[in-house]
């Protein structure tokens, strides 16, 4: 199946592509829905940072559970339901209420069987392990850029190198992570946003 062409992609094709692990399908879905889900989350949480976390988690889980997606015609309601469930969970956590039941409801909304928070944590552990496989210099640059959220100039100043070296190391490091974890670039950038 080729890439979707035209102005508006057919959601059924995107869903089929996503279920088959096609990066273009995930990227198209991400581009179609990220901003809307983000604005919805900001309106609920009144926090841009928390809203980004919620939407990031929705897309990570969408990718991790892509083979189990039961939505056939519309991702809109599916993604909004997943986002709403995570927003409720976040709200319950703020109130120190038990959130595990909300999490299970969320998993059920994805049509997943036997899914737990461990799956997400395992993914993040694999990502950290993958970063640790990089040469020490690339590892430092990736961690400083994507985890500590430092700019290229600041990294260059701290490490005593030029900005182009930072860009090169970052590019090589992300390429390695992407190939080892077999995840779309859009998801990798979302994880590190």
PyMOL CGO cylinders between C-alpha atoms (Angstrom):
from pymol import cmd
from pymol.cgo import CYLINDER

trace = [
    CYLINDER, 0.00, 0.00, 0.00, 1.47, 3.36, -1.02, 0.3, 1, 1, 1, 1, 1, 1,
    CYLINDER, 1.47, 3.36, -1.02, 1.39, 6.71, 0.64, 0.3, 1, 1, 1, 1, 1, 1,
    CYLINDER, 1.39, 6.71, 0.64, -1.86, 8.61, 0.91, 0.3, 1, 1, 1, 1, 1, 1,
    CYLINDER, -1.86, 8.61, 0.91, -2.11, 11.37, -1.68, 0.3, 1, 1, 1, 1, 1, 1,
    CYLINDER, -2.11, 11.37, -1.68, -4.53, 14.23, -2.16, 0.3, 1, 1, 1, 1, 1, 1,
    CYLINDER, -4.53, 14.23, -2.16, -5.75, 16.92, 0.19, 0.3, 1, 1, 1, 1, 1, 1,
    CYLINDER, -5.75, 16.92, 0.19, -7.56, 14.80, 2.76, 0.3, 1, 1, 1, 1, 1, 1,
    CYLINDER, -7.56, 14.80, 2.76, -6.38, 11.28, 3.55, 0.3, 1, 1, 1, 1, 1, 1,
    CYLINDER, -6.38, 11.28, 3.55, -8.94, 8.51, 3.81, 0.3, 1, 1, 1, 1, 1, 1,
    CYLINDER, -8.94, 8.51, 3.81, -9.09, 7.55, 7.49, 0.3, 1, 1, 1, 1, 1, 1,
    CYLINDER, -9.09, 7.55, 7.49, -9.81, 3.91, 6.71, 0.3, 1, 1, 1, 1, 1, 1,
    CYLINDER, -9.81, 3.91, 6.71, -6.54, 3.75, 4.71, 0.3, 1, 1, 1, 1, 1, 1,
    CYLINDER, -6.54, 3.75, 4.71, -4.70, 5.49, 7.54, 0.3, 1, 1, 1, 1, 1, 1,
    CYLINDER, -4.70, 5.49, 7.54, -6.10, 3.02, 10.08, 0.3, 1, 1, 1, 1, 1, 1,
    CYLINDER, -6.10, 3.02, 10.08, -5.11, 0.06, 7.93, 0.3, 1, 1, 1, 1, 1, 1,
    CYLINDER, -5.11, 0.06, 7.93, -1.64, 1.57, 7.40, 0.3, 1, 1, 1, 1, 1, 1,
    CYLINDER, -1.64, 1.57, 7.40, -1.26, 2.25, 11.12, 0.3, 1, 1, 1, 1, 1, 1,
    CYLINDER, -1.26, 2.25, 11.12, -2.25, -1.30, 12.02, 0.3, 1, 1, 1, 1, 1, 1,
    CYLINDER, -2.25, -1.30, 12.02, 0.46, -2.53, 9.62, 0.3, 1, 1, 1, 1, 1, 1,
    CYLINDER, 0.46, -2.53, 9.62, 3.05, -0.27, 11.26, 0.3, 1, 1, 1, 1, 1, 1,
    CYLINDER, 3.05, -0.27, 11.26, 3.32, 2.20, 8.38, 0.3, 1, 1, 1, 1, 1, 1,
    CYLINDER, 3.32, 2.20, 8.38, 5.13, 5.34, 9.50, 0.3, 1, 1, 1, 1, 1, 1,
    CYLINDER, 5.13, 5.34, 9.50, 3.39, 7.59, 6.95, 0.3, 1, 1, 1, 1, 1, 1,
    CYLINDER, 3.39, 7.59, 6.95, 0.00, 6.57, 8.39, 0.3, 1, 1, 1, 1, 1, 1,
    CYLINDER, 0.00, 6.57, 8.39, 1.08, 7.39, 11.95, 0.3, 1, 1, 1, 1, 1, 1,
    CYLINDER, 1.08, 7.39, 11.95, 2.59, 10.70, 10.84, 0.3, 1, 1, 1, 1, 1, 1,
    CYLINDER, 2.59, 10.70, 10.84, -0.59, 11.60, 8.91, 0.3, 1, 1, 1, 1, 1, 1,
    CYLINDER, -0.59, 11.60, 8.91, -2.77, 10.77, 11.93, 0.3, 1, 1, 1, 1, 1, 1,
    CYLINDER, -2.77, 10.77, 11.93, -0.45, 12.75, 14.18, 0.3, 1, 1, 1, 1, 1, 1,
    CYLINDER, -0.45, 12.75, 14.18, -0.56, 15.77, 11.84, 0.3, 1, 1, 1, 1, 1, 1,
    CYLINDER, -0.56, 15.77, 11.84, -4.36, 15.55, 11.54, 0.3, 1, 1, 1, 1, 1, 1,
    CYLINDER, -4.36, 15.55, 11.54, -5.15, 15.35, 15.25, 0.3, 1, 1, 1, 1, 1, 1,
    CYLINDER, -5.15, 15.35, 15.25, -2.29, 16.63, 17.40, 0.3, 1, 1, 1, 1, 1, 1,
    CYLINDER, -2.29, 16.63, 17.40, -3.31, 20.30, 17.50, 0.3, 1, 1, 1, 1, 1, 1,
    CYLINDER, -3.31, 20.30, 17.50, -7.00, 19.57, 18.13, 0.3, 1, 1, 1, 1, 1, 1,
    CYLINDER, -7.00, 19.57, 18.13, -6.25, 17.10, 20.94, 0.3, 1, 1, 1, 1, 1, 1,
    CYLINDER, -6.25, 17.10, 20.94, -3.73, 19.52, 22.41, 0.3, 1, 1, 1, 1, 1, 1,
    CYLINDER, -3.73, 19.52, 22.41, -6.22, 22.41, 22.47, 0.3, 1, 1, 1, 1, 1, 1,
    CYLINDER, -6.22, 22.41, 22.47, -8.86, 20.13, 23.98, 0.3, 1, 1, 1, 1, 1, 1,
    CYLINDER, -8.86, 20.13, 23.98, -6.41, 19.09, 26.70, 0.3, 1, 1, 1, 1, 1, 1,
    CYLINDER, -6.41, 19.09, 26.70, -5.29, 22.66, 27.44, 0.3, 1, 1, 1, 1, 1, 1,
    CYLINDER, -5.29, 22.66, 27.44, -8.93, 23.73, 27.85, 0.3, 1, 1, 1, 1, 1, 1,
    CYLINDER, -8.93, 23.73, 27.85, -9.46, 20.95, 30.40, 0.3, 1, 1, 1, 1, 1, 1,
    CYLINDER, -9.46, 20.95, 30.40, -6.16, 21.13, 32.31, 0.3, 1, 1, 1, 1, 1, 1,
    CYLINDER, -6.16, 21.13, 32.31, -5.32, 24.84, 31.95, 0.3, 1, 1, 1, 1, 1, 1,
    CYLINDER, -5.32, 24.84, 31.95, -1.68, 23.78, 31.57, 0.3, 1, 1, 1, 1, 1, 1,
    CYLINDER, -1.68, 23.78, 31.57, 0.20, 23.64, 28.27, 0.3, 1, 1, 1, 1, 1, 1,
    CYLINDER, 0.20, 23.64, 28.27, 2.87, 21.35, 29.71, 0.3, 1, 1, 1, 1, 1, 1,
    CYLINDER, 2.87, 21.35, 29.71, 0.37, 18.85, 31.12, 0.3, 1, 1, 1, 1, 1, 1,
    CYLINDER, 0.37, 18.85, 31.12, -1.63, 18.97, 27.88, 0.3, 1, 1, 1, 1, 1, 1,
    CYLINDER, -1.63, 18.97, 27.88, 1.49, 18.11, 25.88, 0.3, 1, 1, 1, 1, 1, 1,
    CYLINDER, 1.49, 18.11, 25.88, 2.14, 15.17, 28.22, 0.3, 1, 1, 1, 1, 1, 1,
    CYLINDER, 2.14, 15.17, 28.22, -1.40, 13.88, 27.76, 0.3, 1, 1, 1, 1, 1, 1,
    CYLINDER, -1.40, 13.88, 27.76, -1.36, 14.11, 23.97, 0.3, 1, 1, 1, 1, 1, 1,
    CYLINDER, -1.36, 14.11, 23.97, 2.13, 12.60, 23.85, 0.3, 1, 1, 1, 1, 1, 1,
    CYLINDER, 2.13, 12.60, 23.85, 0.92, 9.63, 25.87, 0.3, 1, 1, 1, 1, 1, 1,
    CYLINDER, 0.92, 9.63, 25.87, -2.15, 9.19, 23.63, 0.3, 1, 1, 1, 1, 1, 1,
    CYLINDER, -2.15, 9.19, 23.63, 0.05, 8.98, 20.53, 0.3, 1, 1, 1, 1, 1, 1,
    CYLINDER, 0.05, 8.98, 20.53, 2.62, 6.72, 22.18, 0.3, 1, 1, 1, 1, 1, 1,
    CYLINDER, 2.62, 6.72, 22.18, -0.13, 4.33, 23.20, 0.3, 1, 1, 1, 1, 1, 1,
    CYLINDER, -0.13, 4.33, 23.20, -1.72, 4.58, 19.76, 0.3, 1, 1, 1, 1, 1, 1,
    CYLINDER, -1.72, 4.58, 19.76, 1.56, 3.40, 18.24, 0.3, 1, 1, 1, 1, 1, 1,
    CYLINDER, 1.56, 3.40, 18.24, 2.23, 0.72, 20.87, 0.3, 1, 1, 1, 1, 1, 1,
    CYLINDER, 2.23, 0.72, 20.87, -1.28, -0.71, 20.53, 0.3, 1, 1, 1, 1, 1, 1,
    CYLINDER, -1.28, -0.71, 20.53, -1.76, -0.13, 16.79, 0.3, 1, 1, 1, 1, 1, 1,
    CYLINDER, -1.76, -0.13, 16.79, -2.34, -3.79, 15.98, 0.3, 1, 1, 1, 1, 1, 1,
    CYLINDER, -2.34, -3.79, 15.98, -5.24, -3.98, 18.45, 0.3, 1, 1, 1, 1, 1, 1,
    CYLINDER, -5.24, -3.98, 18.45, -7.14, -0.90, 17.29, 0.3, 1, 1, 1, 1, 1, 1,
    CYLINDER, -7.14, -0.90, 17.29, -10.79, -1.69, 16.72, 0.3, 1, 1, 1, 1, 1, 1,
    CYLINDER, -10.79, -1.69, 16.72, -11.82, 1.67, 15.17, 0.3, 1, 1, 1, 1, 1, 1,
    CYLINDER, -11.82, 1.67, 15.17, -12.49, 1.03, 11.49, 0.3, 1, 1, 1, 1, 1, 1,
    CYLINDER, -12.49, 1.03, 11.49, -13.92, 4.28, 10.10, 0.3, 1, 1, 1, 1, 1, 1,
    CYLINDER, -13.92, 4.28, 10.10, -13.09, 7.17, 12.41, 0.3, 1, 1, 1, 1, 1, 1,
    CYLINDER, -13.09, 7.17, 12.41, -10.09, 7.90, 14.53, 0.3, 1, 1, 1, 1, 1, 1,
    CYLINDER, -10.09, 7.90, 14.53, -11.53, 11.20, 15.77, 0.3, 1, 1, 1, 1, 1, 1,
    CYLINDER, -11.53, 11.20, 15.77, -13.88, 9.73, 18.37, 0.3, 1, 1, 1, 1, 1, 1,
    CYLINDER, -13.88, 9.73, 18.37, -11.33, 7.04, 19.24, 0.3, 1, 1, 1, 1, 1, 1,
    CYLINDER, -11.33, 7.04, 19.24, -8.56, 9.61, 19.91, 0.3, 1, 1, 1, 1, 1, 1,
    CYLINDER, -8.56, 9.61, 19.91, -10.85, 12.00, 21.78, 0.3, 1, 1, 1, 1, 1, 1,
    CYLINDER, -10.85, 12.00, 21.78, -12.09, 9.16, 24.00, 0.3, 1, 1, 1, 1, 1, 1,
    CYLINDER, -12.09, 9.16, 24.00, -8.51, 8.10, 24.75, 0.3, 1, 1, 1, 1, 1, 1,
    CYLINDER, -8.51, 8.10, 24.75, -7.57, 11.72, 25.50, 0.3, 1, 1, 1, 1, 1, 1,
    CYLINDER, -7.57, 11.72, 25.50, -10.64, 12.26, 27.67, 0.3, 1, 1, 1, 1, 1, 1,
    CYLINDER, -10.64, 12.26, 27.67, -9.84, 9.13, 29.67, 0.3, 1, 1, 1, 1, 1, 1,
    CYLINDER, -9.84, 9.13, 29.67, -6.28, 10.29, 30.29, 0.3, 1, 1, 1, 1, 1, 1,
    CYLINDER, -6.28, 10.29, 30.29, -7.54, 13.75, 31.26, 0.3, 1, 1, 1, 1, 1, 1,
    CYLINDER, -7.54, 13.75, 31.26, -9.89, 12.18, 33.80, 0.3, 1, 1, 1, 1, 1, 1,
    CYLINDER, -9.89, 12.18, 33.80, -7.03, 10.07, 35.11, 0.3, 1, 1, 1, 1, 1, 1,
    CYLINDER, -7.03, 10.07, 35.11, -4.83, 13.17, 35.42, 0.3, 1, 1, 1, 1, 1, 1,
    CYLINDER, -4.83, 13.17, 35.42, -7.62, 15.01, 37.19, 0.3, 1, 1, 1, 1, 1, 1,
    CYLINDER, -7.62, 15.01, 37.19, -8.13, 12.09, 39.59, 0.3, 1, 1, 1, 1, 1, 1,
    CYLINDER, -8.13, 12.09, 39.59, -4.39, 11.99, 40.29, 0.3, 1, 1, 1, 1, 1, 1,
    CYLINDER, -4.39, 11.99, 40.29, -4.52, 15.66, 41.19, 0.3, 1, 1, 1, 1, 1, 1,
    CYLINDER, -4.52, 15.66, 41.19, -7.23, 14.83, 43.71, 0.3, 1, 1, 1, 1, 1, 1,
    CYLINDER, -7.23, 14.83, 43.71, -5.19, 11.86, 44.98, 0.3, 1, 1, 1, 1, 1, 1,
    CYLINDER, -5.19, 11.86, 44.98, -8.00, 9.54, 43.94, 0.3, 1, 1, 1, 1, 1, 1,
    CYLINDER, -8.00, 9.54, 43.94, -7.17, 6.03, 42.74, 0.3, 1, 1, 1, 1, 1, 1,
    CYLINDER, -7.17, 6.03, 42.74, -6.52, 6.25, 38.99, 0.3, 1, 1, 1, 1, 1, 1,
    CYLINDER, -6.52, 6.25, 38.99, -5.97, 2.60, 38.15, 0.3, 1, 1, 1, 1, 1, 1,
    CYLINDER, -5.97, 2.60, 38.15, -9.64, 2.03, 37.33, 0.3, 1, 1, 1, 1, 1, 1,
    CYLINDER, -9.64, 2.03, 37.33, -9.56, 4.98, 34.92, 0.3, 1, 1, 1, 1, 1, 1,
    CYLINDER, -9.56, 4.98, 34.92, -6.44, 3.54, 33.35, 0.3, 1, 1, 1, 1, 1, 1,
    CYLINDER, -6.44, 3.54, 33.35, -8.16, 0.20, 32.81, 0.3, 1, 1, 1, 1, 1, 1,
    CYLINDER, -8.16, 0.20, 32.81, -11.12, 2.01, 31.24, 0.3, 1, 1, 1, 1, 1, 1,
    CYLINDER, -11.12, 2.01, 31.24, -8.69, 3.74, 28.93, 0.3, 1, 1, 1, 1, 1, 1,
    CYLINDER, -8.69, 3.74, 28.93, -7.11, 0.43, 27.90, 0.3, 1, 1, 1, 1, 1, 1,
    CYLINDER, -7.11, 0.43, 27.90, -10.55, -1.00, 27.23, 0.3, 1, 1, 1, 1, 1, 1,
    CYLINDER, -10.55, -1.00, 27.23, -11.34, 2.00, 25.01, 0.3, 1, 1, 1, 1, 1, 1,
    CYLINDER, -11.34, 2.00, 25.01, -8.35, 1.00, 22.86, 0.3, 1, 1, 1, 1, 1, 1,
    CYLINDER, -8.35, 1.00, 22.86, -9.72, -2.52, 22.60, 0.3, 1, 1, 1, 1, 1, 1,
    CYLINDER, -9.72, -2.52, 22.60, -6.65, -3.93, 24.33, 0.3, 1, 1, 1, 1, 1, 1,
    CYLINDER, -6.65, -3.93, 24.33, -6.54, -7.11, 26.32, 0.3, 1, 1, 1, 1, 1, 1,
    CYLINDER, -6.54, -7.11, 26.32, -4.12, -7.55, 29.20, 0.3, 1, 1, 1, 1, 1, 1,
    CYLINDER, -4.12, -7.55, 29.20, -2.50, -4.15, 28.75, 0.3, 1, 1, 1, 1, 1, 1,
    CYLINDER, -2.50, -4.15, 28.75, -1.04, -2.37, 31.73, 0.3, 1, 1, 1, 1, 1, 1,
    CYLINDER, -1.04, -2.37, 31.73, 1.03, 0.63, 32.64, 0.3, 1, 1, 1, 1, 1, 1,
    CYLINDER, 1.03, 0.63, 32.64, 4.03, -1.71, 32.51, 0.3, 1, 1, 1, 1, 1, 1,
    CYLINDER, 4.03, -1.71, 32.51, 3.89, -1.74, 28.70, 0.3, 1, 1, 1, 1, 1, 1,
    CYLINDER, 3.89, -1.74, 28.70, 4.42, 2.02, 28.55, 0.3, 1, 1, 1, 1, 1, 1,
    CYLINDER, 4.42, 2.02, 28.55, 7.14, 1.85, 31.20, 0.3, 1, 1, 1, 1, 1, 1,
    CYLINDER, 7.14, 1.85, 31.20, 8.87, -0.98, 29.30, 0.3, 1, 1, 1, 1, 1, 1,
    CYLINDER, 8.87, -0.98, 29.30, 8.86, 1.19, 26.19, 0.3, 1, 1, 1, 1, 1, 1,
    CYLINDER, 8.86, 1.19, 26.19, 10.49, 4.08, 28.07, 0.3, 1, 1, 1, 1, 1, 1,
    CYLINDER, 10.49, 4.08, 28.07, 13.05, 1.65, 29.59, 0.3, 1, 1, 1, 1, 1, 1,
    CYLINDER, 13.05, 1.65, 29.59, 13.90, 0.37, 26.10, 0.3, 1, 1, 1, 1, 1, 1,
    CYLINDER, 13.90, 0.37, 26.10, 14.31, 3.96, 24.94, 0.3, 1, 1, 1, 1, 1, 1,
    CYLINDER, 14.31, 3.96, 24.94, 16.69, 4.74, 27.81, 0.3, 1, 1, 1, 1, 1, 1,
    CYLINDER, 16.69, 4.74, 27.81, 18.66, 1.55, 27.11, 0.3, 1, 1, 1, 1, 1, 1,
    CYLINDER, 18.66, 1.55, 27.11, 18.90, 2.51, 23.46, 0.3, 1, 1, 1, 1, 1, 1,
    CYLINDER, 18.90, 2.51, 23.46, 20.27, 5.95, 24.37, 0.3, 1, 1, 1, 1, 1, 1,
    CYLINDER, 20.27, 5.95, 24.37, 22.83, 4.21, 26.60, 0.3, 1, 1, 1, 1, 1, 1,
    CYLINDER, 22.83, 4.21, 26.60, 24.08, 2.24, 23.57, 0.3, 1, 1, 1, 1, 1, 1,
    CYLINDER, 24.08, 2.24, 23.57, 25.22, 5.43, 21.85, 0.3, 1, 1, 1, 1, 1, 1,
    CYLINDER, 25.22, 5.43, 21.85, 28.84, 6.53, 21.94, 0.3, 1, 1, 1, 1, 1, 1,
    CYLINDER, 28.84, 6.53, 21.94, 29.44, 8.65, 25.07, 0.3, 1, 1, 1, 1, 1, 1,
    CYLINDER, 29.44, 8.65, 25.07, 29.55, 11.94, 23.16, 0.3, 1, 1, 1, 1, 1, 1,
    CYLINDER, 29.55, 11.94, 23.16, 26.27, 11.29, 21.27, 0.3, 1, 1, 1, 1, 1, 1,
    CYLINDER, 26.27, 11.29, 21.27, 24.69, 10.04, 24.46, 0.3, 1, 1, 1, 1, 1, 1,
    CYLINDER, 24.69, 10.04, 24.46, 25.53, 13.31, 26.23, 0.3, 1, 1, 1, 1, 1, 1,
    CYLINDER, 25.53, 13.31, 26.23, 24.21, 15.40, 23.35, 0.3, 1, 1, 1, 1, 1, 1,
    CYLINDER, 24.21, 15.40, 23.35, 20.94, 13.45, 23.05, 0.3, 1, 1, 1, 1, 1, 1,
    CYLINDER, 20.94, 13.45, 23.05, 20.31, 13.55, 26.80, 0.3, 1, 1, 1, 1, 1, 1,
    CYLINDER, 20.31, 13.55, 26.80, 21.15, 17.25, 27.05, 0.3, 1, 1, 1, 1, 1, 1,
    CYLINDER, 21.15, 17.25, 27.05, 19.00, 18.15, 24.06, 0.3, 1, 1, 1, 1, 1, 1,
    CYLINDER, 19.00, 18.15, 24.06, 16.00, 15.89, 24.45, 0.3, 1, 1, 1, 1, 1, 1,
    CYLINDER, 16.00, 15.89, 24.45, 15.82, 15.18, 28.16, 0.3, 1, 1, 1, 1, 1, 1,
    CYLINDER, 15.82, 15.18, 28.16, 17.31, 18.34, 29.70, 0.3, 1, 1, 1, 1, 1, 1,
    CYLINDER, 17.31, 18.34, 29.70, 15.76, 20.43, 26.88, 0.3, 1, 1, 1, 1, 1, 1,
    CYLINDER, 15.76, 20.43, 26.88, 18.92, 22.48, 26.28, 0.3, 1, 1, 1, 1, 1, 1,
    CYLINDER, 18.92, 22.48, 26.28, 19.41, 24.35, 23.03, 0.3, 1, 1, 1, 1, 1, 1,
    CYLINDER, 19.41, 24.35, 23.03, 22.20, 23.49, 20.57, 0.3, 1, 1, 1, 1, 1, 1,
    CYLINDER, 22.20, 23.49, 20.57, 24.21, 26.60, 21.45, 0.3, 1, 1, 1, 1, 1, 1,
    CYLINDER, 24.21, 26.60, 21.45, 24.02, 25.87, 25.18, 0.3, 1, 1, 1, 1, 1, 1,
    CYLINDER, 24.02, 25.87, 25.18, 25.09, 22.26, 24.61, 0.3, 1, 1, 1, 1, 1, 1,
    CYLINDER, 25.09, 22.26, 24.61, 27.98, 23.43, 22.41, 0.3, 1, 1, 1, 1, 1, 1,
    CYLINDER, 27.98, 23.43, 22.41, 29.10, 25.88, 25.11, 0.3, 1, 1, 1, 1, 1, 1,
    CYLINDER, 29.10, 25.88, 25.11, 28.89, 23.29, 27.89, 0.3, 1, 1, 1, 1, 1, 1,
    CYLINDER, 28.89, 23.29, 27.89, 30.76, 20.63, 25.91, 0.3, 1, 1, 1, 1, 1, 1,
    CYLINDER, 30.76, 20.63, 25.91, 33.26, 23.03, 24.32, 0.3, 1, 1, 1, 1, 1, 1,
    CYLINDER, 33.26, 23.03, 24.32, 32.34, 22.10, 20.73, 0.3, 1, 1, 1, 1, 1, 1,
    CYLINDER, 32.34, 22.10, 20.73, 30.71, 23.94, 17.84, 0.3, 1, 1, 1, 1, 1, 1,
    CYLINDER, 30.71, 23.94, 17.84, 26.96, 23.91, 17.15, 0.3, 1, 1, 1, 1, 1, 1,
    CYLINDER, 26.96, 23.91, 17.15, 27.37, 21.90, 13.96, 0.3, 1, 1, 1, 1, 1, 1,
    CYLINDER, 27.37, 21.90, 13.96, 28.97, 19.08, 15.96, 0.3, 1, 1, 1, 1, 1, 1,
    CYLINDER, 28.97, 19.08, 15.96, 25.96, 19.16, 18.28, 0.3, 1, 1, 1, 1, 1, 1,
    CYLINDER, 25.96, 19.16, 18.28, 23.57, 18.96, 15.31, 0.3, 1, 1, 1, 1, 1, 1,
    CYLINDER, 23.57, 18.96, 15.31, 25.54, 16.09, 13.75, 0.3, 1, 1, 1, 1, 1, 1,
    CYLINDER, 25.54, 16.09, 13.75, 25.70, 14.11, 17.01, 0.3, 1, 1, 1, 1, 1, 1,
    CYLINDER, 25.70, 14.11, 17.01, 22.02, 14.67, 17.64, 0.3, 1, 1, 1, 1, 1, 1,
    CYLINDER, 22.02, 14.67, 17.64, 21.08, 13.59, 14.13, 0.3, 1, 1, 1, 1, 1, 1,
    CYLINDER, 21.08, 13.59, 14.13, 23.19, 10.42, 14.34, 0.3, 1, 1, 1, 1, 1, 1,
    CYLINDER, 23.19, 10.42, 14.34, 21.90, 9.60, 17.82, 0.3, 1, 1, 1, 1, 1, 1,
    CYLINDER, 21.90, 9.60, 17.82, 18.24, 9.98, 16.87, 0.3, 1, 1, 1, 1, 1, 1,
    CYLINDER, 18.24, 9.98, 16.87, 18.79, 7.95, 13.71, 0.3, 1, 1, 1, 1, 1, 1,
    CYLINDER, 18.79, 7.95, 13.71, 20.27, 5.12, 15.81, 0.3, 1, 1, 1, 1, 1, 1,
    CYLINDER, 20.27, 5.12, 15.81, 17.40, 5.24, 18.31, 0.3, 1, 1, 1, 1, 1, 1,
    CYLINDER, 17.40, 5.24, 18.31, 14.82, 5.24, 15.53, 0.3, 1, 1, 1, 1, 1, 1,
    CYLINDER, 14.82, 5.24, 15.53, 16.37, 2.25, 13.77, 0.3, 1, 1, 1, 1, 1, 1,
    CYLINDER, 16.37, 2.25, 13.77, 16.86, 0.21, 16.98, 0.3, 1, 1, 1, 1, 1, 1,
    CYLINDER, 16.86, 0.21, 16.98, 13.36, 0.83, 18.29, 0.3, 1, 1, 1, 1, 1, 1,
    CYLINDER, 13.36, 0.83, 18.29, 11.58, 0.72, 14.90, 0.3, 1, 1, 1, 1, 1, 1,
    CYLINDER, 11.58, 0.72, 14.90, 9.36, 3.69, 15.65, 0.3, 1, 1, 1, 1, 1, 1,
    CYLINDER, 9.36, 3.69, 15.65, 8.23, 6.51, 13.35, 0.3, 1, 1, 1, 1, 1, 1,
    CYLINDER, 8.23, 6.51, 13.35, 10.27, 9.71, 13.44, 0.3, 1, 1, 1, 1, 1, 1,
    CYLINDER, 10.27, 9.71, 13.44, 7.13, 11.70, 14.36, 0.3, 1, 1, 1, 1, 1, 1,
    CYLINDER, 7.13, 11.70, 14.36, 6.67, 9.55, 17.47, 0.3, 1, 1, 1, 1, 1, 1,
    CYLINDER, 6.67, 9.55, 17.47, 10.35, 9.86, 18.37, 0.3, 1, 1, 1, 1, 1, 1,
    CYLINDER, 10.35, 9.86, 18.37, 10.14, 13.65, 18.08, 0.3, 1, 1, 1, 1, 1, 1,
    CYLINDER, 10.14, 13.65, 18.08, 6.96, 13.64, 20.17, 0.3, 1, 1, 1, 1, 1, 1,
    CYLINDER, 6.96, 13.64, 20.17, 8.61, 11.60, 22.91, 0.3, 1, 1, 1, 1, 1, 1,
    CYLINDER, 8.61, 11.60, 22.91, 11.48, 14.05, 23.02, 0.3, 1, 1, 1, 1, 1, 1,
    CYLINDER, 11.48, 14.05, 23.02, 9.39, 17.24, 22.72, 0.3, 1, 1, 1, 1, 1, 1,
]
cmd.load_cgo(trace, "trace")
